[in-house]
């Protein structure tokens, strides 16, 4: 893979990283997650490997048994040219077993007292654990679990930030036995696999013609606020870095690191960037920022581009209060109170809207700081007049007062609306239309609904609908067959008319019938028979039995009113699926659960193949006699109680090599014939 994620992030947030699984177990297992994450760095004179187990249990197990590394060298790039001559090792060879340091090794190797991460790693590896008490109380178990997770997380982070910590934890190896221009493959695995885990191997490819080049932190940006600047950089950088340093300068010459320790932001979604908030002593001064990342190999990449910004004054002045708007018989008088004490206060604006939360327009020039009243000589005649005061400073920051209604007397409501009609489609879309009222000051209508016309109606929206139509969306899959609507007209003084006559709309029937339930079946070599409980829905008009045979599409077998079906047209050894389908009077359909059966096959197939194996230089060489015709040979390895599928070999090949042989392994084989039939298991005899 091209992506180069930090070891700690691979394990802690579940990224897969460059991991290749080997030797899959046939049976399902709760231990199916990858066991290892692995990275490499190619330098001019060495290849550095960094890895980590994916959970605390493996971490503790490997701290005692270590990790086994295998290597394979090539004189040319095997992806371009591969021959026996270019494969210098003739396959993977055991190269080294890496184990964590013992206590005396820590004391002799971790001599840099300033490397706090080496000390953290040593304490995690050699320190004790909080053992849960024997009474099994949940708090004790939780404390034990949390202690493990903290140690695991801190250990991985320490290994990312300190080469000494990584070496001491047995999570790093430097291969100096390499040559310029050569190519190397590495495999790493647990030296001893814990019981219950499948074998898993991590793999990387090292190209000595392409040495490592330090990565730069990219996609960074700033967001300025009041006496603070947010420094942001995208999660894209976490492919290359575990933690970061953020530095600030006032002249782009002298730089100060802002974080005491390597900075790691909390793990949100990939779309949430990393960030660091820098507090400023003053606004309107330019500051410069740059970011550098820590790699999983205990060093740093290269600096980001330099970014610059300055804090901005975002603090508005104190708002005005006590706004009063009064109808003076042709104009509206507005007055208010305020106590502006900001040094940059710049005055007031008067704003007007036709709704308390609507769009306000400024109707005055900027008024001086000592102004406390204003006259609106042209208020709106057919709408409400809401007024508020905007206090502003020289930076353009504003604060708004609460609004007040300049009320013009009008107590006559509109007439009752008429002409209400509507339709409902099968998706539950309701379209309502009505005749507009004759009054010129009507600003709109309110729509009300109910599931029962004898009960109180509920308003659909809190706002007035300005037109003479409305689209509603309802749930049609309910037991209520009808829905009811009424409307009321509203004028510009919010006088409401009486409700219109009730509109009754019938809902489409989209509720499927209740499903049938298959509850009993019997299968023998000549038939398959099953029973079911019928649908409990009263509107069911048809019942069908459907069948599918070994992947062939479903076919309808019978329309029936019975609750028992027997299929006598079956073949031995074949698999069949059955279901019962019912329909109601609106053509809605429901299906029972699927019943899967296999007809009994009394026949058996014997094979005359003989198979044997021998072990040479820790490699098992398997061979067998050939079956006539085209056949597939499926080879299994039995190791203790575990049986693992090794390969599927097609005729005419009659041999296989297992380089992962361990003493005590046995081998089995099954023949799969062209007609899909299989032989019994054949056991390999050891020579």
C-alpha positions as CSV (number, residue, x, y, z in Angstrom):
1,X,0.0,0.0,0.0
2,X,1.1,3.6,-0.6
3,X,-0.5,5.0,2.5
4,X,1.9,5.3,5.4
5,X,-0.1,5.5,8.6
6,X,1.4,5.9,12.1
7,X,1.7,2.6,14.0
8,X,-0.2,4.0,17.0
9,X,-3.1,5.3,14.8
10,X,-3.3,2.0,12.8
11,X,-3.9,0.1,16.0
12,X,-5.9,2.7,18.1
13,X,-8.4,3.8,15.4
14,X,-8.7,0.5,13.5
15,X,-6.9,1.5,10.3
16,X,-5.7,-1.6,8.5
17,X,-2.3,-0.4,7.3
18,X,-0.1,-2.6,5.1
19,X,-1.1,-6.0,6.6
20,X,-1.5,-9.3,4.7
21,X,-3.2,-12.2,6.5
22,X,-2.0,-15.7,6.0
23,X,-3.3,-19.2,6.7
24,X,-7.0,-18.5,7.1
25,X,-8.9,-20.8,9.4
26,X,-12.0,-22.5,7.9
27,X,-14.2,-22.2,11.0
28,X,-15.6,-18.8,12.1
29,X,-13.6,-17.3,15.0
30,X,-13.9,-14.4,17.4
31,X,-10.2,-13.8,16.8
32,X,-10.5,-12.9,13.1
33,X,-9.0,-9.4,13.4
34,X,-5.4,-8.9,12.0
35,X,-2.8,-9.5,14.7
36,X,0.0,-7.1,13.5
37,X,0.5,-3.7,11.8
38,X,3.8,-3.1,10.1
39,X,5.7,-0.2,8.5
40,X,9.1,0.2,6.9
41,X,11.6,3.0,6.2
42,X,14.3,2.6,3.5
43,X,17.4,4.6,4.1
44,X,20.7,4.6,2.2
45,X,22.4,1.9,4.4
46,X,19.6,0.2,6.2
47,X,15.9,-0.8,6.3
48,X,14.1,0.1,9.5
49,X,11.0,-2.0,10.5
50,X,8.3,-0.8,12.9
51,X,5.4,-2.9,14.0
52,X,2.8,-3.3,16.7
53,X,0.2,-6.0,17.8
54,X,-3.4,-5.0,17.6
55,X,-4.5,-5.6,21.1
56,X,-3.2,-5.7,24.7
57,X,-3.3,-9.5,25.0
58,X,-1.0,-9.9,22.0
59,X,1.2,-7.1,23.3
60,X,1.7,-8.9,26.6
61,X,2.1,-12.3,25.0
62,X,4.8,-11.1,22.6
63,X,6.6,-9.3,25.4
64,X,7.7,-12.8,26.5
65,X,7.9,-14.7,23.2
66,X,8.9,-12.0,20.8
67,X,8.4,-11.6,17.0
68,X,9.9,-13.6,14.2
69,X,11.1,-11.8,11.1
70,X,11.7,-13.5,7.7
71,X,13.5,-11.8,4.8
72,X,13.8,-12.4,1.0
73,X,16.3,-10.5,-1.1
74,X,16.2,-9.8,-4.9
75,X,18.8,-8.3,-7.2
76,X,16.0,-6.8,-9.4
77,X,12.5,-5.5,-8.8
78,X,10.4,-8.7,-8.6
79,X,7.4,-6.8,-9.8
80,X,9.3,-6.1,-13.1
81,X,11.5,-9.1,-13.5
82,X,11.6,-12.3,-11.4
83,X,13.7,-15.4,-12.0
84,X,15.4,-18.0,-9.8
85,X,18.7,-16.0,-10.4
86,X,17.2,-12.7,-9.2
87,X,15.6,-14.4,-6.1
88,X,18.8,-14.4,-4.0
89,X,17.3,-16.4,-1.1
90,X,15.1,-18.7,-3.0
91,X,12.1,-17.8,-0.9
92,X,11.6,-16.3,2.6
93,X,14.1,-17.3,5.2
94,X,13.9,-16.9,9.0
95,X,16.1,-13.8,9.6
96,X,15.9,-12.8,13.3
97,X,13.7,-13.2,16.4
98,X,13.2,-9.8,18.2
99,X,12.3,-9.7,21.9
100,X,11.7,-6.9,24.3
101,X,14.6,-5.9,26.6
102,X,15.0,-7.4,30.0
103,X,15.5,-5.1,32.9
104,X,19.3,-5.1,32.7
105,X,19.2,-4.3,29.0
106,X,16.9,-1.3,29.7
107,X,19.4,0.0,32.3
108,X,22.4,-0.4,29.9
109,X,20.7,0.9,26.7
110,X,18.2,3.5,27.9
111,X,20.8,6.0,29.2
112,X,19.3,9.3,27.9
113,X,17.6,10.7,30.9
114,X,15.8,13.3,28.7
115,X,14.0,10.5,26.8
116,X,10.8,10.3,28.9
117,X,9.2,8.0,26.5
118,X,11.8,5.3,27.0
119,X,11.0,5.5,30.7
120,X,7.3,5.2,30.0
121,X,7.9,2.1,27.8
122,X,10.1,0.5,30.5
123,X,7.5,1.0,33.2
124,X,4.7,-0.4,31.0
125,X,6.8,-3.4,30.1
126,X,8.3,-4.2,33.5
127,X,5.7,-2.7,35.9
128,X,2.9,-4.6,37.5
129,X,-0.8,-4.7,36.7
130,X,-3.9,-3.9,38.7
131,X,-5.3,-7.4,39.3
132,X,-9.1,-7.7,39.7
133,X,-10.3,-9.1,43.0
134,X,-11.6,-12.6,43.1
135,X,-15.2,-11.5,43.9
136,X,-15.8,-10.5,40.3
137,X,-17.2,-7.0,41.0
138,X,-17.7,-5.0,37.8
139,X,-15.8,-1.9,39.1
140,X,-12.7,-4.1,39.7
141,X,-13.0,-5.7,36.3
142,X,-13.4,-2.3,34.6
143,X,-10.4,-0.9,36.4
144,X,-8.3,-3.9,35.3
145,X,-9.5,-3.5,31.7
146,X,-8.9,0.3,31.7
147,X,-5.4,-0.1,33.1
148,X,-4.6,-2.6,30.3
149,X,-5.9,-0.2,27.6
150,X,-4.0,2.8,29.0
151,X,-0.8,0.8,29.1
152,X,-1.3,-0.5,25.6
153,X,-2.1,3.0,24.1
154,X,0.8,4.7,26.0
155,X,3.2,2.0,25.0
156,X,2.4,2.4,21.3
157,X,2.6,6.2,21.4
158,X,5.9,6.0,23.3
159,X,7.3,3.6,20.6
160,X,6.2,6.0,17.9
161,X,8.0,9.0,19.6
162,X,11.2,7.2,20.8
163,X,13.4,4.8,18.9
164,X,14.8,3.6,22.3
165,X,11.3,2.9,23.5
166,X,10.4,1.0,20.3
167,X,13.6,-1.1,20.5
168,X,13.0,-1.8,24.2
169,X,9.4,-2.9,23.6
170,X,10.6,-5.2,20.8
171,X,8.7,-3.2,18.2
172,X,11.6,-2.0,16.0
173,X,14.4,-3.6,14.1
174,X,17.1,-2.1,11.9
175,X,18.5,-4.3,9.0
176,X,22.0,-3.1,8.1
177,X,22.8,-6.2,6.1
178,X,21.4,-4.6,2.9
179,X,22.9,-3.4,-0.4
180,X,22.2,-0.4,-2.5
181,X,20.1,-1.2,-5.6
182,X,18.7,-4.4,-4.1
183,X,15.1,-5.2,-3.1
184,X,13.9,-6.8,0.0
185,X,10.7,-8.3,1.3
186,X,10.0,-8.7,5.0
187,X,7.4,-10.8,6.9
188,X,6.8,-10.5,10.6
189,X,4.7,-12.8,12.8
190,X,4.3,-13.6,16.5
191,X,7.1,-16.0,17.4
192,X,4.6,-18.1,19.2
193,X,0.9,-17.9,18.4
194,X,-1.5,-17.6,21.4
195,X,-4.0,-20.4,21.6
196,X,-7.2,-19.6,19.8
197,X,-5.7,-17.1,17.3
198,X,-5.2,-17.8,13.6
199,X,-1.8,-17.3,12.1
200,X,-1.4,-13.8,10.8
201,X,1.6,-12.3,9.0
202,X,2.4,-8.6,8.2
203,X,4.4,-7.9,5.1
204,X,6.3,-4.9,3.6
205,X,8.5,-4.4,0.5
206,X,11.7,-2.3,0.6
207,X,13.2,-0.7,-2.5
208,X,16.8,0.3,-1.9
209,X,16.8,2.4,-5.0
210,X,14.2,4.8,-3.4
211,X,15.5,6.0,0.0
212,X,13.1,7.7,2.5
213,X,12.3,11.3,2.0
214,X,10.8,13.3,4.9
215,X,7.2,14.3,4.6
216,X,5.9,17.8,5.0
217,X,2.8,18.7,7.0
218,X,0.3,19.9,4.4
219,X,-3.2,21.3,4.0
220,X,-2.8,23.6,7.0
221,X,-4.9,26.8,7.5
222,X,-5.6,29.4,10.2
223,X,-8.8,30.8,11.6
224,X,-8.6,34.1,13.4
225,X,-10.9,35.0,16.3
226,X,-10.9,37.5,19.1
227,X,-7.5,37.3,20.7
228,X,-6.9,33.8,19.5
229,X,-5.9,32.0,16.3
230,X,-6.8,28.5,15.5
231,X,-4.1,26.4,13.7
232,X,-5.7,23.6,11.7
233,X,-4.3,20.8,9.6
234,X,-6.2,17.9,7.9
235,X,-6.3,14.3,9.0
236,X,-4.5,13.5,5.7
237,X,-1.3,14.2,7.6
238,X,-2.1,11.4,10.1
239,X,-1.0,9.0,7.4
240,X,2.6,10.0,8.1
241,X,2.7,11.5,11.6
242,X,1.7,10.4,15.1
243,X,2.0,13.8,16.9
244,X,2.9,17.4,16.0
245,X,4.7,20.5,17.2
246,X,3.1,23.9,16.6
247,X,5.5,26.9,16.5
248,X,4.8,30.7,16.4
249,X,7.0,33.6,15.4
250,X,6.6,37.4,15.3
251,X,9.3,37.9,12.7
252,X,9.6,34.5,10.9
253,X,13.2,34.3,12.3
254,X,12.8,33.4,16.0
255,X,10.3,30.6,16.6
256,X,8.7,29.4,19.8
257,X,7.1,26.0,20.3
258,X,3.6,26.4,21.7
259,X,3.0,22.9,23.0
260,X,5.0,21.4,25.9
261,X,4.7,17.8,24.6
262,X,4.1,16.4,21.1
263,X,0.5,17.4,20.3
264,X,-2.1,14.8,19.5
265,X,-5.7,16.0,19.0
266,X,-8.6,13.8,20.0
267,X,-9.7,11.3,17.4
268,X,-12.9,12.4,15.8
269,X,-14.0,11.6,12.2
270,X,-11.6,11.8,9.3
271,X,-13.3,15.0,8.2
272,X,-12.5,16.7,11.5
273,X,-9.1,18.4,11.2
274,X,-6.3,18.5,13.9
275,X,-6.3,21.8,15.6
276,X,-4.4,23.9,18.2
277,X,-5.9,27.2,19.6
278,X,-3.3,29.9,20.4
279,X,-4.3,32.6,22.8
280,X,-3.0,36.1,21.8
281,X,-2.1,39.1,24.0
282,X,-3.6,41.5,21.5
283,X,-5.5,41.8,18.2
284,X,-4.3,43.5,15.0
285,X,-0.8,42.1,15.3
286,X,0.5,39.6,12.7
287,X,1.7,36.2,13.9
288,X,3.4,33.5,11.9
289,X,2.8,29.7,12.4
290,X,4.3,26.5,11.2
291,X,3.8,22.8,12.0
292,X,6.1,19.8,12.1
293,X,5.1,16.1,12.6
294,X,6.6,13.2,14.6
295,X,6.8,10.0,12.6
296,X,6.4,6.4,13.9
297,X,10.2,6.1,13.7
298,X,10.8,8.5,16.5
299,X,12.0,11.5,14.3
300,X,10.3,14.4,12.6
301,X,9.4,15.3,9.1
302,X,9.7,18.7,7.5
303,X,8.0,21.9,8.4
304,X,4.7,23.0,6.8
305,X,4.5,26.2,4.8
306,X,4.5,29.3,7.0
307,X,1.0,30.7,7.7
308,X,0.2,34.2,9.0
309,X,-2.8,36.0,10.5
310,X,-3.8,38.4,13.2
311,X,-6.5,38.4,15.9
312,X,-9.7,40.3,15.1
313,X,-12.0,42.3,17.4
314,X,-15.3,40.4,17.4
315,X,-16.8,41.8,20.6
316,X,-19.9,43.9,19.9
317,X,-21.0,46.8,22.0
318,X,-23.6,46.4,24.7
319,X,-27.1,46.3,23.2
320,X,-29.8,48.9,23.6
321,X,-32.9,47.9,25.7
322,X,-36.4,49.1,26.5
323,X,-37.4,49.6,22.9
324,X,-40.9,51.2,22.6
325,X,-42.8,51.7,19.3
326,X,-46.0,53.7,19.5
327,X,-48.6,54.5,16.7
328,X,-48.9,58.3,16.7
329,X,-51.7,58.4,14.1
330,X,-49.8,58.4,10.8
331,X,-46.3,57.7,12.0
332,X,-44.5,55.5,14.6
333,X,-42.4,57.0,17.4
334,X,-39.5,54.7,18.5
335,X,-37.4,55.4,21.7
336,X,-35.0,53.3,23.6
337,X,-32.4,53.2,26.4
338,X,-28.6,52.5,26.2
339,X,-25.4,53.0,28.2
340,X,-22.6,52.8,25.7
341,X,-19.2,52.8,27.5
342,X,-17.0,51.2,24.8
343,X,-14.1,53.4,23.6
344,X,-14.9,52.4,20.0
345,X,-18.7,52.8,20.2
346,X,-19.9,54.5,17.0
347,X,-23.7,54.9,17.2
348,X,-27.1,53.4,16.4
349,X,-29.3,52.2,13.5
350,X,-33.1,51.8,13.6
351,X,-34.3,48.6,11.8
352,X,-37.8,47.5,10.8
353,X,-39.4,44.2,9.8
354,X,-42.9,42.8,9.2
355,X,-42.2,39.9,11.6
356,X,-40.5,39.6,15.0
357,X,-38.0,37.1,13.6
358,X,-38.1,38.2,10.0
359,X,-35.7,40.1,7.9
360,X,-35.0,43.6,9.3
361,X,-34.1,46.6,7.1
362,X,-32.4,49.7,8.2
363,X,-34.6,52.7,7.9
364,X,-32.3,55.3,9.4
365,X,-28.9,56.8,8.8
366,X,-26.3,56.1,11.6
367,X,-27.5,58.0,14.7
368,X,-25.0,59.5,17.2
369,X,-24.1,57.9,20.5
370,X,-26.4,60.2,22.4
371,X,-29.5,59.5,20.3
372,X,-32.5,57.8,22.1
373,X,-35.5,58.3,19.8
374,X,-36.5,58.2,16.1
375,X,-39.7,58.7,14.1
376,X,-40.7,56.3,11.3
377,X,-42.8,58.6,9.0
378,X,-43.6,55.9,6.5
379,X,-44.6,52.7,8.3
380,X,-46.0,49.7,6.3
381,X,-49.8,50.0,6.0
382,X,-50.8,46.4,5.4
383,X,-48.2,44.6,7.5
384,X,-46.9,44.7,11.0
385,X,-44.1,47.1,11.9
386,X,-41.5,45.6,14.3
387,X,-38.6,47.8,15.3
388,X,-35.2,47.1,16.9
389,X,-32.0,49.1,17.6
390,X,-28.6,48.0,16.3
391,X,-25.6,49.3,18.3
392,X,-22.3,49.4,16.3
393,X,-18.7,50.0,17.0
394,X,-15.9,51.3,14.7
395,X,-14.9,47.7,13.8
396,X,-18.3,46.9,12.4
397,X,-19.4,44.7,15.3
398,X,-23.1,45.0,16.0
399,X,-25.5,44.0,18.8
400,X,-29.3,44.0,18.3
401,X,-31.9,44.9,20.9
402,X,-35.2,43.0,21.3
403,X,-37.9,44.2,18.9
404,X,-41.2,45.9,19.7
405,X,-44.4,46.1,17.6
406,X,-45.6,49.4,16.4
407,X,-49.2,48.3,16.7
408,X,-51.8,49.8,14.3
409,X,-55.4,49.1,15.5
410,X,-57.3,46.5,13.3
411,X,-59.6,44.0,15.0
412,X,-61.7,42.8,12.1
413,X,-60.8,39.1,11.1
414,X,-61.0,37.8,7.6
415,X,-64.0,35.8,6.3
416,X,-64.1,32.0,6.6
417,X,-62.0,30.4,3.8
418,X,-63.8,28.4,1.1
419,X,-63.0,26.0,-1.8
420,X,-60.6,23.7,0.2
421,X,-59.8,20.6,-1.9
422,X,-57.0,18.0,-1.9
423,X,-55.5,14.7,-3.1
424,X,-53.2,12.0,-1.6
425,X,-50.9,9.8,-3.7
426,X,-49.4,6.4,-2.8
427,X,-46.2,8.0,-1.4
428,X,-48.2,10.0,1.2
429,X,-47.9,13.3,-0.6
430,X,-50.9,15.5,0.2
431,X,-51.7,18.5,-2.1
432,X,-54.1,21.1,-0.7
433,X,-55.6,24.0,-2.6
434,X,-58.2,26.6,-1.7
435,X,-59.9,29.8,-2.9
436,X,-58.1,33.1,-1.9
437,X,-60.1,35.3,0.4
438,X,-61.5,38.7,-0.8
439,X,-59.7,40.9,1.9
440,X,-56.6,42.9,0.7
441,X,-54.8,42.6,4.1
442,X,-54.7,38.8,4.2
443,X,-51.1,37.7,4.7
444,X,-51.7,34.0,4.5
445,X,-53.4,30.9,6.0
446,X,-52.9,28.4,8.7
447,X,-53.4,24.7,8.0
448,X,-54.9,22.3,10.6
449,X,-55.3,18.5,10.5
450,X,-56.7,15.6,12.5
451,X,-57.0,11.8,12.3
452,X,-60.5,12.1,13.8
453,X,-62.9,14.9,12.7
454,X,-64.7,14.7,16.0
455,X,-61.6,15.8,18.0
456,X,-59.6,19.1,18.1
457,X,-57.5,19.9,15.0
458,X,-53.7,20.5,15.3
459,X,-51.9,23.3,13.4
460,X,-49.3,21.9,10.9
461,X,-46.8,24.9,10.9
462,X,-46.0,27.6,13.4
463,X,-45.8,30.1,10.5
464,X,-48.4,31.5,8.2
465,X,-48.5,30.0,4.7
466,X,-48.5,33.0,2.3
467,X,-50.1,31.2,-0.8
468,X,-53.3,29.3,-1.5
469,X,-51.8,25.8,-1.6
470,X,-49.8,23.6,0.6
471,X,-48.0,20.2,0.3
472,X,-48.0,17.9,3.3
473,X,-46.4,14.5,3.8
474,X,-48.2,11.8,5.8
475,X,-47.6,8.2,6.8
476,X,-49.9,6.1,4.7
477,X,-49.1,2.7,6.3
478,X,-51.4,3.2,9.3
479,X,-54.7,1.8,10.5
480,X,-56.4,5.2,10.0
481,X,-58.1,5.1,6.6
482,X,-58.9,8.9,6.4
483,X,-57.3,12.2,7.3
484,X,-59.0,15.6,7.8
485,X,-57.9,19.2,7.1
486,X,-59.2,22.7,7.8
487,X,-57.7,26.2,7.2
488,X,-58.0,29.7,8.7
489,X,-57.2,33.0,7.0
490,X,-54.8,35.5,8.8
491,X,-54.6,39.2,8.1
492,X,-51.6,41.6,8.6
493,X,-52.7,42.2,12.2
494,X,-52.8,38.5,12.9
495,X,-56.6,38.4,13.2
496,X,-57.7,34.8,12.4
497,X,-60.9,33.8,10.6
498,X,-63.1,31.0,11.8
499,X,-61.9,27.5,10.5
500,X,-63.1,26.4,7.1
501,X,-65.4,23.4,6.5
502,X,-63.7,20.0,7.1
503,X,-62.0,18.4,4.0
504,X,-62.0,14.5,4.2
505,X,-59.3,12.6,2.3
506,X,-59.1,8.8,2.0
507,X,-55.6,7.3,2.4
508,X,-54.3,4.7,-0.1
509,X,-54.0,1.2,1.3
510,X,-50.2,0.4,1.4
511,X,-50.1,-1.7,4.5
512,X,-49.0,-5.2,3.5
513,X,-50.7,-8.2,5.2
514,X,-49.2,-10.0,8.1
515,X,-46.5,-12.5,7.1
516,X,-47.3,-16.3,7.1
517,X,-45.0,-18.3,9.5
518,X,-43.4,-21.7,8.5
519,X,-43.3,-23.7,11.7
520,X,-42.7,-27.4,10.8
521,X,-41.0,-29.4,8.0
522,X,-39.9,-32.9,7.1
523,X,-37.4,-34.0,4.4
524,X,-36.5,-37.5,3.1
525,X,-34.9,-38.9,0.0
526,X,-38.1,-38.5,-2.1
527,X,-40.0,-35.4,-0.8
528,X,-40.0,-32.2,1.2
529,X,-43.0,-31.3,3.3
530,X,-43.7,-28.2,5.4
531,X,-46.5,-26.5,7.4
532,X,-47.2,-22.8,8.1
533,X,-49.5,-20.5,10.0
534,X,-51.5,-18.4,7.6
535,X,-51.5,-14.6,7.6
536,X,-53.7,-13.1,10.3
537,X,-54.8,-10.2,8.1
538,X,-58.5,-10.2,7.2
539,X,-58.0,-8.8,3.7
540,X,-55.8,-11.6,2.3
541,X,-57.2,-12.8,-1.0
542,X,-54.5,-15.1,-2.4
543,X,-51.8,-17.4,-1.0
544,X,-48.9,-18.9,-3.1
545,X,-46.1,-21.4,-2.6
546,X,-42.7,-20.6,-4.2
547,X,-39.6,-22.7,-4.7
548,X,-35.9,-22.1,-5.6
549,X,-33.5,-25.0,-6.4
550,X,-29.7,-24.4,-5.9
551,X,-29.6,-20.8,-7.0
552,X,-32.0,-21.1,-9.9
553,X,-34.5,-18.2,-9.7
554,X,-37.7,-18.5,-7.6
555,X,-40.7,-20.1,-9.3
556,X,-44.4,-20.2,-8.2
557,X,-45.5,-23.8,-7.4
558,X,-49.1,-23.5,-6.4
559,X,-51.9,-21.2,-5.4
560,X,-53.5,-22.8,-2.4
561,X,-55.8,-22.2,0.6
562,X,-54.1,-25.0,2.5
563,X,-51.5,-24.6,5.2
564,X,-49.4,-27.7,4.2
565,X,-47.4,-28.3,1.1
566,X,-45.5,-31.4,0.0
567,X,-43.0,-31.3,-2.9
568,X,-42.4,-34.7,-4.5
569,X,-40.5,-33.4,-7.5
570,X,-37.1,-33.3,-5.8
571,X,-33.7,-34.9,-6.4
572,X,-31.4,-36.6,-3.8
573,X,-28.6,-34.4,-2.6
574,X,-30.0,-31.1,-3.9
575,X,-30.8,-28.0,-1.8
576,X,-34.2,-26.4,-2.1
577,X,-35.7,-23.1,-0.7
578,X,-39.4,-22.5,0.0
579,X,-41.5,-19.5,0.9
580,X,-45.2,-18.6,1.2
581,X,-46.4,-15.4,-0.4
582,X,-49.8,-13.7,0.4
583,X,-51.6,-10.8,-1.2
584,X,-54.3,-8.5,0.1
585,X,-57.2,-6.8,-1.8
586,X,-54.9,-3.8,-2.6
587,X,-52.3,-6.1,-4.1
588,X,-49.9,-5.5,-1.2
589,X,-47.6,-8.5,-0.7
590,X,-45.9,-10.2,2.2
591,X,-43.6,-13.2,2.4
592,X,-42.9,-15.8,5.0
593,X,-39.4,-16.5,6.1
594,X,-37.4,-18.7,3.7
595,X,-37.1,-22.5,4.5
596,X,-33.9,-24.0,3.3
597,X,-33.6,-27.8,3.1
598,X,-31.4,-30.4,1.5
599,X,-32.9,-33.7,0.2
600,X,-31.3,-36.8,1.7
601,X,-28.7,-38.4,-0.5
602,X,-28.1,-42.0,0.4
603,X,-25.4,-42.4,-2.3
604,X,-21.6,-42.1,-1.5
605,X,-18.6,-41.7,-3.7
606,X,-15.3,-43.5,-3.0
607,X,-11.9,-42.5,-4.3
608,X,-9.0,-44.8,-5.0
609,X,-6.4,-42.1,-4.6
610,X,-3.3,-42.8,-2.5
611,X,-1.6,-39.8,-0.8
612,X,1.6,-39.5,1.2
613,X,4.1,-36.8,2.4
614,X,7.6,-36.5,3.6
615,X,9.6,-33.7,5.4
616,X,12.9,-32.4,4.0
617,X,14.6,-29.4,5.6
618,X,11.4,-28.4,7.6
619,X,9.3,-28.4,4.4
620,X,6.5,-30.9,3.9
621,X,6.3,-32.3,0.4
622,X,2.9,-33.7,-0.4
623,X,2.1,-36.0,-3.4
624,X,-0.8,-38.2,-4.5
625,X,-2.0,-40.3,-7.4
626,X,-4.2,-38.7,-10.0
627,X,-7.9,-39.1,-10.4
628,X,-9.3,-39.9,-13.8
629,X,-10.7,-36.9,-15.7
630,X,-10.8,-33.3,-14.6
631,X,-10.8,-33.0,-10.8
632,X,-9.9,-30.5,-8.1
633,X,-7.9,-31.6,-5.1
634,X,-8.5,-29.6,-1.9
635,X,-5.6,-30.0,0.6
636,X,-5.9,-29.4,4.3
637,X,-3.4,-29.3,7.2
638,X,-4.4,-30.6,10.6
639,X,-2.4,-29.0,13.4
640,X,-3.7,-30.2,16.8
641,X,-7.4,-29.7,16.8
642,X,-7.3,-27.1,14.0
643,X,-7.9,-28.0,10.4
644,X,-6.7,-25.4,7.9
645,X,-7.3,-25.3,4.1
646,X,-3.9,-24.9,2.4
647,X,-4.7,-25.0,-1.3
648,X,-7.0,-26.1,-4.2
649,X,-4.9,-27.9,-6.8
650,X,-6.3,-28.7,-10.2
651,X,-5.5,-31.7,-12.3
652,X,-3.0,-32.7,-13.6
653,X,-0.9,-31.3,-10.7
654,X,-0.5,-34.0,-8.0
655,X,1.9,-32.4,-5.5
656,X,2.2,-29.5,-3.0
657,X,4.8,-28.0,-0.6
658,X,4.1,-26.6,2.8
659,X,6.9,-24.4,4.0
660,X,5.1,-23.7,7.3
661,X,5.3,-27.3,8.4
662,X,5.6,-28.0,12.2
663,X,6.3,-31.4,13.8
664,X,3.1,-33.2,14.4
665,X,1.3,-31.8,11.5
666,X,-0.9,-34.1,9.4
667,X,-2.5,-33.6,6.0
668,X,-5.9,-34.4,4.5
669,X,-7.4,-34.1,1.0
670,X,-10.8,-34.2,-0.6
671,X,-11.5,-34.7,-4.4
672,X,-14.1,-32.4,-6.0
673,X,-15.4,-33.9,-9.3
674,X,-16.6,-32.0,-12.3
675,X,-20.2,-32.7,-11.5
676,X,-19.8,-31.0,-8.1
677,X,-19.7,-34.3,-6.1
678,X,-17.0,-34.8,-3.5
679,X,-15.1,-37.7,-2.2
680,X,-14.6,-38.7,1.4
681,X,-11.6,-37.2,3.2
682,X,-8.3,-38.9,2.2
683,X,-5.5,-39.0,4.8
684,X,-1.8,-38.5,3.7
685,X,0.5,-41.2,5.0
686,X,4.0,-40.0,6.1
687,X,6.9,-41.7,4.4
